[in-house]
Amino acid sequence: MLLFLQYPSWIHPEIFPGVPVLGLLRWYGLMYIFAFATAYYVLKNTMKEGMLDSAGFKCTEDDLFSFISVGIVFLLVGARVFSTLVYDTSGLFWKKPWLIFWPLDSSGNFTGLAGMSYHGGFIGGWLGMVVWCIWKKKRVFQWIDAMVCAIPLGYTFGRLGNFLNGELYGRITTMPWGMVFPGAERFSSNLPWVQNFAQKIGMNISGGMVNLPRHPSQLYEAVLEGLVLWGILRLVRKHKKWDGMLGSIYMGGYGFVRFFIEYFREPDADIGYRIAKDASAPLYTNTSLLNFSTGQVLCFLMMLGAVILAISTKIYYAKKDAKNAQA
């Protein structure tokens, strides 16, 4: 009995593989469009609920479109800059920063902007929302609270895009839903541990290099960081006590969930662990809970930032309400 799944052979990164011009269209890029469209749709519903209205001001669709457009531009810039300057270890983009947004490879082939970082997008998007609110003289955390109610559902499509690209897969696993990703690292079938692993999952290995099943961590993230977090924020939003409360829940919730999913997701081979009890530990399997990836370090900072944001905004608005009551 086979206790693993094969990655669907009909899935390709290109939407129309082998077709001239159309072959440049990729699922990952299309998922970004779905993500932004979904976030806009959800944000529009929050507008209808009056979540973006304030004394003497009623939010319009023009305000909404302007707000989310600025946020998207900052998000994409932040995601790309963070990916190239933090996650890329070659040093190429530090030496030639103009290549950060150059969509062609050294041979002149179109590659798009391959490589985007969630945490960079988070910082960029957050900054974009703050800049827009200051520019338009809106209440910053009121608008951020509304936006975070829409982000997780859109984020789901981003991780589905990673799955369709066959990238950002997890560590090897014997779980029956483990999946063999075509681009994953292969191991020699002569290794005793590989033979034992294959026997546990009913995989027939006859020699050469073996591709072992892995956690579909992209789907874990799509469900937990996307659908589940969106559902939690949707339930909590009607019980919001102060501006900044939902933003804090989003930051802390995402950081918490992603921190633990990182134990199932394989770190980038060229970076490895940022903090490690055993720096020589293999990346394809989790040998210690004290080995932390770059994503986990950043998620810990997100959780810390969420606590600081929650405390500071609660104190600020409590003082503001008390002052208004005395006036």
Buried (B, 14 or more C-beta within 10 A) or exposed (E): EEBBEEBEEEEBBBBEEEEEEEBBBBBBBBBBEBBBEBBBEBBBBBBEEEBBEEEEEEBEEEBBEBBBBBBBEBBBBBBBBBBBBBBBEEEEBEEEEEBBEEEEEEEEEEEEBBBBBBBBBBBBBBBBBBBBBEEEEBBBBBBBBBBBBBBBBBBBBBBBBBBBBBBBBBBBBEBEEBBBBEEBBEBEBEEEEBBEBBEEBEBEBEEEEBBBBBBBBBBBBBBBBBBBBBEBBBEBBEEBEBBBBBBBBBBBBBBBBBBEBBBBBBBBEEBBBBEBEEEEBEBBBBEEEEBBBBBBBBBBEBBEBBEEBBEEBBEBBEEEEEEEEEE
